[in-house]
């Protein structure tokens, strides 16, 4: 690797003062952010830029600024958009072995080919894993998206479901979730099981509302074209011509995961999302997600997309938090379920479902 300082120049055309202002941000805050994230120094006068950095950093920053300038033709450059582009640039700067292997054939195609088009908006994938994830969903009947919060696995699954429904590839969408939540006993919450679990499905509702609109979602839910249900309600059903999303799958048991996967009928697509570092079951080994990764890994027609901290598209600190926790757990050999297991033994809340009277055994959700 070349560790010497290199410099490169860039002239942005056309020389548009308004677009340059969008690119640089107020008091050049966008340029300062790029400098900090990529480890470069940027000097500019008008549309002329000079980049200085170690190794390929200067060329990487130049390419990023050129790409960002193209996007200022019609849009403001928001902090979120800048962060997403920096995420991709960082992955390109330091790819893992698996990313480097697949980067060339995938990157050769524009992101628009891999994007998701709904009636209200176009969803653009961010990075190689999101591109691979979308392609897998379109090409296979059962797909797993596994990784930390903020990687877009659930958001993209909902987008793919909306696209499939609007293009008449499926007749309905089902959003499913196990009734387990960290530190909560759902039996003590008011309402029936559907009402108890409804607040935990807010991220799915939010995604639907943004992609379809509140009125459209409400009408389709009234007609059962869109259905939201606890995992327990899937038993005994066969789901044909449906797009089914199982969220928070790390909190399914082995039996529940098998039950869900065997509900899938003809013409259906299933996407199962989860974070295998956030298991709220009393014992980590009970997780159906961990088990299914071993059992179905080599089955044709079933795909697994593993996201990591590079794919986090939220606040930059979220990525650092994910990495810090992963490093700490690896260093100390900790299991994320250790506290849950201890709470289970001492009688504290573990997130298990309880729909029974005090003193009676709790019902099994499966």
Secondary structure per residue as TSV (DSSP state, phi and psi in degrees):
chain	resnum	aa	ss	phi	psi
A	1	X	-	360.0	138.9
A	2	X	-	-82.8	115.1
A	3	X	-	-101.8	8.9
A	4	X	S	-83.4	155.4
A	5	X	E	-75.2	130.6
A	6	X	E	-124.1	156.5
A	7	X	E	-131.2	143.5
A	8	X	E	-142.5	151.9
A	9	X	E	-114.3	152.7
A	10	X	E	-144.0	131.9
A	11	X	E	-115.0	120.1
A	12	X	-	-91.1	127.8
A	13	X	S	-124.8	143.2
A	14	X	S	-74.6	160.4
A	15	X	-	-80.2	86.0
A	16	X	-	-110.8	114.0
A	17	X	H	-63.9	-36.4
A	18	X	H	-67.5	-43.1
A	19	X	H	-67.1	-37.5
A	20	X	H	-64.5	-36.5
A	21	X	H	-65.7	-40.6
A	22	X	H	-62.8	-41.2
A	23	X	H	-64.0	-48.4
A	24	X	H	-77.2	-28.9
A	25	X	-	81.0	169.8
A	26	X	G	-64.0	126.9
A	27	X	G	54.8	33.6
A	28	X	G	59.7	29.9
A	29	X	H	-64.7	-31.4
A	30	X	H	-66.9	-42.2
A	31	X	H	-65.0	-39.7
A	32	X	H	-65.2	-35.1
A	33	X	H	-67.5	-41.4
A	34	X	H	-62.9	-43.0
A	35	X	H	-57.1	-46.0
A	36	X	H	-65.9	-43.2
A	37	X	H	-75.3	-36.1
A	38	X	H	-101.6	-4.4
A	39	X	T	68.9	43.2
A	40	X	E	-125.9	170.8
A	41	X	E	-119.8	130.2
A	42	X	E	-118.3	127.0
A	43	X	E	-117.8	138.2
A	44	X	E	-146.2	149.0
A	45	X	E	-138.7	108.9
A	46	X	T	64.6	-125.8
A	47	X	T	-95.6	11.0
A	48	X	E	-104.9	126.4
A	49	X	E	-124.7	144.8
A	50	X	E	-127.7	133.5
A	51	X	E	-119.8	133.4
A	52	X	E	-126.3	132.7
A	53	X	E	-169.3	172.5
A	54	X	E	-86.2	137.2
A	55	X	T	63.3	-128.1
A	56	X	T	-90.5	3.9
A	57	X	H	-59.7	-40.4
A	58	X	H	-64.7	-44.9
A	59	X	H	-65.4	-37.3
A	60	X	H	-64.7	-44.2
A	61	X	H	-65.2	-39.0
A	62	X	H	-62.5	-45.2
A	63	X	H	-63.9	-38.5
A	64	X	H	-65.6	-45.7
A	65	X	H	-62.7	-40.5
A	66	X	H	-61.5	-42.8
A	67	X	H	-65.8	-42.4
A	68	X	H	-63.5	-36.2
A	69	X	H	-64.5	-36.5
A	70	X	H	-62.8	-33.1
A	71	X	H	-79.6	-11.0
A	72	X	T	-83.5	0.8
A	73	X	T	-57.9	-43.2
A	74	X	T	-125.3	-14.5
A	75	X	S	-122.0	152.8
A	76	X	-	-72.6	151.2
A	77	X	-	-92.8	101.3
A	78	X	-	-82.5	158.7
A	79	X	H	-56.8	-36.7
A	80	X	H	-64.6	-46.6
A	81	X	H	-62.8	-41.0
A	82	X	H	-61.6	-43.9
A	83	X	H	-61.0	-43.0
A	84	X	H	-63.0	-41.8
A	85	X	H	-66.8	-36.8
A	86	X	H	-67.2	-34.3
A	87	X	H	-59.6	-46.5
A	88	X	H	-65.3	-41.0
A	89	X	H	-64.4	-39.3
A	90	X	H	-64.7	-39.5
A	91	X	H	-66.4	-36.4
A	92	X	H	-69.7	-30.5
A	93	X	H	-73.5	-37.9
A	94	X	S	-133.2	67.0
A	95	X	-	-71.3	148.6
A	96	X	-	-74.4	171.6
A	97	X	H	-61.4	-42.5
A	98	X	H	-68.9	-36.4
A	99	X	H	-67.0	-41.2
A	100	X	H	-63.6	-35.2
A	101	X	H	-65.2	-38.9
A	102	X	H	-98.8	-6.6
A	103	X	H	-63.7	-43.0
A	104	X	H	-64.0	-51.9
A	105	X	H	-67.1	-34.0
A	106	X	H	-76.7	-44.4
A	107	X	H	-66.5	-17.0
A	108	X	T	-67.6	-20.2
A	109	X	S	-102.4	143.6
A	110	X	-	-67.2	152.3
A	111	X	H	-61.1	-27.3
A	112	X	H	-61.5	-28.5
A	113	X	H	-67.9	-33.7
A	114	X	H	-91.9	-8.2
A	115	X	-	-71.4	172.0
A	116	X	E	-116.0	125.3
A	117	X	E	-108.3	114.7
A	118	X	-	-108.5	173.9
A	119	X	S	-64.4	-30.5
A	120	X	S	-92.4	-28.3
A	121	X	-	-161.4	163.8
A	122	X	E	-105.4	127.2
A	123	X	E	-102.0	117.1
A	124	X	-	-98.2	125.7
A	125	X	-	-67.3	149.6
A	126	X	-	-118.3	99.6
A	127	X	S	96.9	168.0
A	128	X	H	-65.2	-40.2
A	129	X	H	-66.1	-39.7
A	130	X	H	-66.9	-38.1
A	131	X	H	-62.9	-47.5
A	132	X	H	-61.8	-38.3
A	133	X	H	-62.6	-48.0
A	134	X	H	-62.9	-45.0
A	135	X	H	-61.3	-39.1
A	136	X	H	-65.1	-43.1
A	137	X	H	-61.5	-38.6
A	138	X	H	-73.8	-20.3
A	139	X	H	-109.6	-9.1
A	140	X	-	-135.3	156.6
A	141	X	S	-82.8	-32.1
A	142	X	E	-127.9	125.7
A	143	X	E	-137.7	136.1
A	144	X	E	-111.0	131.1
A	145	X	E	-116.0	112.2
A	146	X	E	-121.7	131.7
A	147	X	-	163.1	179.1
A	148	X	-	-70.9	167.1
A	149	X	T	-61.6	146.7
A	150	X	T	88.0	7.5
A	151	X	S	-93.7	-2.5
A	152	X	S	86.0	8.6
A	153	X	H	-65.0	-41.9
A	154	X	H	-77.3	-41.5
A	155	X	H	-57.3	-48.2
A	156	X	H	-67.9	-33.8
A	157	X	H	-63.7	-43.4
A	158	X	H	-65.0	-41.7
A	159	X	H	-60.1	-44.1
A	160	X	H	-64.0	-35.9
A	161	X	H	-66.4	-43.7
A	162	X	H	-63.6	-43.4
A	163	X	H	-59.9	-44.3
A	164	X	H	-64.0	-39.5
A	165	X	H	-68.0	-44.8
A	166	X	H	-68.0	-27.3
A	167	X	T	-93.6	9.5
A	168	X	T	61.9	28.1
A	169	X	S	-82.0	-23.1
A	170	X	-	-134.4	164.6
A	171	X	S	-100.3	-16.8
A	172	X	E	-159.9	164.1
A	173	X	E	-119.7	133.2
A	174	X	E	-119.9	127.9
A	175	X	E	-110.9	121.1
A	176	X	E	-126.3	147.7
A	177	X	E	-153.6	139.9
A	178	X	-	-69.7	147.5
A	179	X	S	-87.6	61.2
A	180	X	-	-135.4	134.6
A	181	X	-	-144.8	142.0
A	182	X	T	-57.0	126.4
A	183	X	T	72.3	8.3
A	184	X	-	-117.2	139.9
A	185	X	-	-107.8	105.7
A	186	X	G	-65.1	-22.1
A	187	X	G	-63.7	-21.6
A	188	X	G	-90.3	-4.9
A	189	X	S	-86.0	150.6
A	190	X	S	-71.3	155.1
A	191	X	S	95.2	175.5
A	192	X	-	-79.3	-177.9
A	193	X	H	-61.7	-38.3
A	194	X	H	-62.7	-43.4
A	195	X	H	-69.2	-33.6
A	196	X	H	-64.3	-40.4
A	197	X	H	-86.1	-17.0
A	198	X	H	-54.6	-44.1
A	199	X	G	-60.5	-29.4
A	200	X	G	-78.8	-7.4
A	201	X	G	-98.5	8.1
A	202	X	H	-53.8	-42.3
A	203	X	H	-58.4	-35.3
A	204	X	H	-70.3	-42.8
A	205	X	H	-60.4	-45.9
A	206	X	H	-57.9	-42.2
A	207	X	H	-64.7	-43.5
A	208	X	H	-61.9	-44.5
A	209	X	H	-61.3	-41.3
A	210	X	H	-69.0	-33.8
A	211	X	H	-89.5	-23.2
A	212	X	H	-123.5	-22.4
A	213	X	-	94.3	146.8
A	214	X	H	-62.3	-45.4
A	215	X	H	-61.9	-44.1
A	216	X	H	-63.5	-43.3
A	217	X	H	-63.7	-43.4
A	218	X	H	-60.7	-45.3
A	219	X	H	-63.0	-42.4
A	220	X	H	-70.9	-29.8
A	221	X	H	-71.2	-36.6
A	222	X	H	-63.3	-31.2
A	223	X	T	-92.2	4.1
A	224	X	T	62.2	21.5
A	225	X	S	-74.9	-33.2
A	226	X	E	-114.8	126.0
A	227	X	E	-126.9	135.2
A	228	X	E	-116.7	126.8
A	229	X	E	-149.6	148.1
A	230	X	E	-66.8	153.5
A	231	X	G	-57.7	-32.9
A	232	X	G	-58.9	-27.0
A	233	X	G	-81.4	-1.3
A	234	X	G	-84.1	-18.5
A	235	X	T	-61.0	134.4
A	236	X	T	85.0	-2.0
A	237	X	-	-100.9	151.4
A	238	X	-	-121.3	122.7
A	239	X	B	-106.7	101.1
A	240	X	-	-96.7	150.6
A	241	X	S	49.1	45.2
A	242	X	E	-129.6	154.6
A	243	X	E	-110.6	114.7
A	244	X	E	-115.0	128.4
A	245	X	E	-117.5	121.1
A	246	X	E	-103.5	111.4
A	247	X	E	-98.1	156.8
A	248	X	S	56.4	41.2
A	249	X	G	-68.5	-14.0
A	250	X	G	-63.6	-17.6
A	251	X	G	-100.2	15.7
A	252	X	S	-88.7	150.7
A	253	X	B	-83.0	171.8
A	254	X	H	-59.4	-43.0
A	255	X	H	-65.7	-40.0
A	256	X	H	-66.0	-40.7
A	257	X	H	-62.3	-45.5
A	258	X	H	-61.9	-43.5
A	259	X	H	-58.9	-45.3
A	260	X	H	-63.2	-48.5
A	261	X	H	-63.2	-29.2
A	262	X	T	-86.5	4.2
A	263	X	T	-84.6	-14.9
A	264	X	B	-74.0	126.3
A	265	X	-	-108.4	-164.3
A	266	X	T	-69.8	142.2
A	267	X	T	72.5	15.1
A	268	X	-	-108.8	153.7
A	269	X	E	-124.3	136.2
A	270	X	E	-121.7	135.6
A	271	X	E	-123.4	125.6
A	272	X	E	-114.5	119.6
A	273	X	E	-114.8	150.5
A	274	X	E	-177.3	164.3
A	275	X	-	-120.5	106.9
A	276	X	T	-75.1	4.3
A	277	X	T	-102.3	0.3
A	278	X	-	-124.7	57.2
A	279	X	-	-90.0	124.1
A	280	X	-	-102.3	5.8
A	281	X	S	-70.8	155.5
A	282	X	S	-55.6	-36.0
A	283	X	S	-128.1	129.3
A	284	X	G	-57.5	-36.7
A	285	X	G	-65.8	-15.0
A	286	X	G	-74.9	-16.3
A	287	X	B	-60.2	125.2
A	288	X	H	-67.0	-27.1
A	289	X	H	-68.5	-46.5
A	290	X	H	-60.5	-40.5
A	291	X	H	-68.1	-44.4
A	292	X	H	-68.7	-28.4
A	293	X	H	-62.6	-31.3
A	294	X	H	-83.2	-39.0
A	295	X	H	-76.8	-40.8
A	296	X	S	-108.0	9.5
A	297	X	T	-54.2	-38.0
A	298	X	T	-106.1	17.5
A	299	X	-	-83.9	125.8
A	300	X	T	-64.4	134.7
A	301	X	T	94.2	-4.9
A	302	X	E	-117.8	127.2
A	303	X	E	-118.6	151.3
A	304	X	E	-126.2	121.0
A	305	X	E	-109.0	118.2
A	306	X	E	-99.0	112.6
A	307	X	-	-88.8	158.5
A	308	X	-	-140.6	-173.0
A	309	X	G	-62.4	-25.0
A	310	X	G	-63.0	-25.9
A	311	X	G	-89.1	-3.1
A	312	X	-	-65.5	126.1
A	313	X	-	-114.5	22.0
A	314	X	S	-98.7	-160.2
A	315	X	-	-52.8	139.5
A	316	X	H	-51.7	-31.1
A	317	X	H	-65.2	-28.5
A	318	X	H	-61.7	-42.6
A	319	X	H	-60.2	-44.3
A	320	X	H	-66.9	-35.8
A	321	X	H	-64.1	-46.0
A	322	X	H	-58.5	-45.6
A	323	X	H	-65.1	-40.1
A	324	X	H	-65.0	-43.3
A	325	X	H	-64.9	-43.2
A	326	X	H	-62.1	-42.5
A	327	X	H	-65.2	-41.2
A	328	X	H	-64.6	-44.2
A	329	X	H	-64.7	-40.5
A	330	X	H	-66.9	-41.6
A	331	X	H	-65.8	-38.0
A	332	X	H	-99.7	-0.6
A	333	X	T	62.6	33.6
A	334	X	-	-87.7	150.3
A	335	X	-	-103.5	137.8
A	336	X	T	-66.0	-17.0
A	337	X	T	-92.7	4.5
A	338	X	H	-57.3	-46.1
A	339	X	H	-66.6	-38.7
A	340	X	H	-62.5	-43.2
A	341	X	H	-63.2	-40.1
A	342	X	H	-65.4	-41.2
A	343	X	H	-62.8	-37.1
A	344	X	H	-62.2	-41.2
A	345	X	H	-70.5	-30.7
A	346	X	H	-94.2	1.8
A	347	X	T	87.0	10.4
A	348	X	-	-82.6	165.5
A	349	X	-	-63.0	134.8
A	350	X	-	-122.9	0.4
A	351	X	S	93.6	7.9
A	352	X	-	-75.8	157.7
A	353	X	-	-84.6	136.4
A	354	X	-	-140.5	109.1
A	355	X	-	-117.2	29.7
A	356	X	S	-118.9	169.2
A	357	X	-	-74.7	154.2
A	358	X	T	-56.3	136.7
A	359	X	T	92.3	-9.9
A	360	X	S	-104.7	154.0
A	361	X	-	-63.1	144.9
A	362	X	-	-75.6	145.4
A	363	X	-	-74.3	143.2
A	364	X	-	-83.2	127.7
A	365	X	-	-64.4	-25.1
A	366	X	-	-71.8	360.0
